[in-house]
């Protein structure tokens, strides 16, 4: 039985940075070769980054992707890596996109994979199953491939597949079994969702059994706008046993030796019904590595640690990949801005985080103290900018009352943060949590101002859980807990009028978050929620608030997605919409 | 040859307003019956409004749509209209949506049509061709239908189809020919685009020839968020001749008598290959109307009139359907705010439009004069709110310079408009044109503040053209031209620093708009644009500005779409993106 030393390169490409991404492939291919790997696999759309969305429609971008691929093949050979088969995702097209008048039915842009070998593009494969749900729009962009690529290397037949191919039964994995391959490689751009790692392993195991072959699953890592890719690359045996696994949220080269069946010289090729099989032989002779190597199985972390790492990585990459050096945020002394500050300091370090306390006449003494305490604990760059002079300038020139005055204070704070951003170059962070966003409990162009919001997809109750977890984690490591206990335990308030509390306007957050999980994430209706035991009056109130807040959500900053239905990319609703869950049927 | 009196109801439904939309069907069916019509057709998704986007995933919404349909059938009969066949679009489902774990391959939500007759839902049809490009996402939502519904009424076989069915060759229209139908009804939710009416007639004519039968094309009218439906309903003979046509941008009942071939008793049903045919007979006997009736062909209007009407209707419906009564906007005396004010006054009347002049120390005398002149000409509610006291309050408390001070002035204006909105209940209108939006020539949370932007998809050069057209139109009718000549002819300036002109930062607008049309609407690359004769330095500068302005566009207000690629729904790009058109290949 031949042994194949596999390298799975869990790396962090940047959308559109073709030369930077190619440089990553060359660097990590060198490392794989230095470890004696006989095959190295990089993620889906490695060369272009993922997802590239409507850049697919730009012919100059497609041409640049293909040119970068060919240049990469030559550069790898020039690096002395021509003998190492390198599997890499990229954007290709064999015809105009569907939006063109010249579009042909079975040709167009492709979510493609190439195997680079001997200085050339040896094999191409086009993703067969295209996801078109949640954050995915691939029916809009791509034409599905209709053949499976099988490459014989070191005496083993290896099938090459892309991402969604593994999420659906039938297609490439079923054909791989018919083609009697010894291994299936699956390259991914699979975004993080809470508990998705718990789904991924059983899925890969199921598909390994369907193919009757081990599966090498490699995923990208890093943030891209609202998505964060968590890695979690793995090797699974034909019977579904986990053999090796990378950690989440970090770059990692997983190297592992696999004993694989020798290629069957009589295995079929050509048309196999649903798809055809295209074969290429680059190396028919098994060549066992010198000494066996085991990639190991990385420890799983708790849900809280997983979410925290997702938020830290999502923010760090948004800042870095958009060319910012630092961030600024308002510090109210409350739980949301405290947690965002702690995430920002973990992501960027304290010297790249500016926290501004902007007290008004309604700000309590404890709020100011809590903000200062957080600043001291984290070591961030702390400023104080009282807002009353600016608020008074508006009040003395306009006739304002009630809500208009409350919102005015939040908007003056927004203007101050944006002025600091313009003056000093920081990215402004927004700090509203998912529960607030859901019900519209925020001021448009006020506390919603900002370029990125780490808590956009984090419900309020989870904000508290994360705060307690982060402080406990600090204690465990003997470090100072970043978030003041008082910021966690005090009742939340916007402090825009005397004695104001969130509970004046909203139900208890435990109940609110449970209703939101059903209505927003679960698409449940009013009757379902009441049947689950929620009070009808509260359900009606929350549903109305969510329905009318769509416009505010549309105007909100991007933020890392961690749930099934984050606001933003994967939830599309009309703003103008008279539909309300019926309460009188 | 039997004669059929057809009624095409070009009406304006509201998304989610099931009972209001049903009331429209009852009212217009009554009018059709009063005119002796033997068949009345309403637009696609008439009962729910269109598009309903992710409401499709809410089972309670689907159930409400189906219940409303059945209630409508009964109500029509109770109204004494049970004998009149009524064709109406609605949302149906014969299985869970694709996002559900229980999803089945060929079942799910349907973009459906029903024929109501005798108090019952007599026939259903499910849209076969699903558009998934531009503003359309229907592969995300719907399962395509696989049968054609053919109904015999007044001795004629009538095939029933929905929208995209007419935009693609093959499918329902090809099957209609095989089924030897006498007429094809096609109900639509077809959004306006400049010159789309010029495309529509040849398309309907082509499909009529493909079916070998006349086509009755009915489209909705009205605004829905960024879309505006223009109507343009029509009847086209089997040879492609236009028989009758409704005007654009207004509700209209088109009633027309058609001589049609008698139904062929031997016409096939059941499986016809690509689709099957389901037949229903509700009235086999021809019944000619008493005296012939011709719907007439409405006059076409100029491109300028078409765009103006689209912008007026888009704004009016956004305000009305979202429950606002009035709007407020800043009046700088410049061309953009002047044109938006004129659109708003045409849409809502002068007493529902508040215009606020917010001069700073950099505002020229002529700007203040032009704003006042526009207010006088249009009769809108005019206010003056100097911004210097508020700007000074920020400047005396913070250390700001350069761009931060320029932006501060725009942001203070945004705070004033939002305060007026909160205090008095107006919707804030944004006034930045498409050219500005494209290159990011605006202040985030400053002049970009607002709930709706009529010029979002209108390039600057078209803003001038529209202004001149609107003034000439007023002169032609003997009314006062709303837009001061000086606002049209003076060089544009943001007036945020002394002597500032747009041309300090931007190329001439004629050149800018030509480059933007190629890069944004046409997805052309740098080399294509230079080959068209544009200067390479200018192309590079404009392309860089467009590439980095994505975040600002993401934060901008909705606005009526009039072009192939409006910013917003039909253009999706990553914010984090390092790709720049290569300038050194």
Interface residues (C-beta under 8 A of the other chain):
Chain A: X14 X15 X16 X17 X18 X20 X48 X49 X51 X52 X53 X54 X55 X57 X58 X59 X60 X61 X64 X98 X99 X132 X133 X134 X137 X139 X140 X223 X224 X225 X317 X318 X321 X322 X385 X386 X389 X390 X392 X393 X394 X396 X397 X398 X399 X400 X401 X403 X404 X407 X408 X411 X412 X414 X415 X416 X418 X419 X420 X422 X423 X444 X445 X449 X451 X523 X525 X526 X527 X528 X551 X554 X555 X557 X558 X571 X572 X573 X574 X575 X576 X577 X578 X579 X580 X581 X582
Chain B: X14 X15 X16 X17 X18 X20 X48 X49 X51 X52 X53 X54 X55 X57 X58 X59 X60 X61 X64 X98 X99 X132 X133 X134 X137 X139 X140 X223 X224 X225 X317 X318 X321 X322 X385 X386 X389 X390 X392 X393 X394 X396 X397 X398 X399 X400 X401 X403 X404 X407 X408 X411 X412 X414 X415 X416 X418 X419 X420 X422 X423 X444 X445 X449 X451 X523 X525 X526 X527 X528 X551 X554 X555 X557 X558 X571 X572 X573 X574 X575 X576 X577 X578 X579 X580 X581 X582
